[in-house]
Amino acid sequence: MQFRTAGLALLGAMALPFSGTAQTDPAPPAIARTVIAAAKLPTVTDVPLYFKSVSVTLQPGEKSGVSAANGILYQMSGSTEVALDGEAKMLAAGDGLFIAGGKTATLTAGSGGPSTFLHFFLTPAAELGRPAETAPAAVRESYRTANPIPDLKPGGYDLNLTRVTFPARMPSNPPHHRSGAALYFIISGTGANTVDGKTEARGSGSLVYEPYALVHQWGNPGNEPLVFLAFNINPEGVAAVLPGAPAKNQ
């Protein structure tokens, strides 16, 4: 034992002169994920549910109200004061807030310029056509799923809005699927979205729906970071993204 230890020490000493010249490939830049807002839902199977997204603009000082299905606001530019449950929170660009279904919130644009924000909803069919923010807000519906979100299971779910940044020149990630479903909004950059072997470019302003069984990949072939929002639901205690295709018995 003593001879073997000494031999290893000698080998280590002999290797020292070469350690300064050894070349290693740098680690690839990491994907950054920031949870903007989140909530827990006791069930998502009482009624069929849809994703819906609207963009809203309020001029400085204007007030609007909202009372709708479960949803999350994301402030794109300017600022908005949200009064909810007797408390007020000021949202600056990049901030978000969960507003529970049936709650009434008052929205007031800040004074520094127009307030522009996105509102993502998880809504039953009965509320799909219901107006979101009230006048004088300028509201434009940007997306709704054509059919109910499939393959939702009994039990609690996590609902969240996450901002994700892919570094420049990032190869496509391995094929994967959602444990629940997600709606993406591309903030900046252009992503490479692969489904069924076909890759499409998804640029700024694109909305991409990912139901449970959709096997897909994302990459960033561009020279600038790809930044997007993921409005996501997944079963409580289960990862939002799972490798490969769903098991056939699920």
Protein Blocks (a to p, Z undefined) as FASTA:
>chain_A
ZZmmmmmmmmmmmmmmmmmmpccdddddddddddfbdcddfbfklbccddddddddddeh
iacdddddddddddfbhcddddeehiacdddehiacdddehiacdddddfkbccdddddd
dddfklmmpccbdcfbdcddfbdcfbdcehiaedddddddddddddehiacddddddfkb
ccdddfbdcddddeehiacdddehiacdddfklccddddfbfbdcdddddddddehiafb
dghjddfkZZ
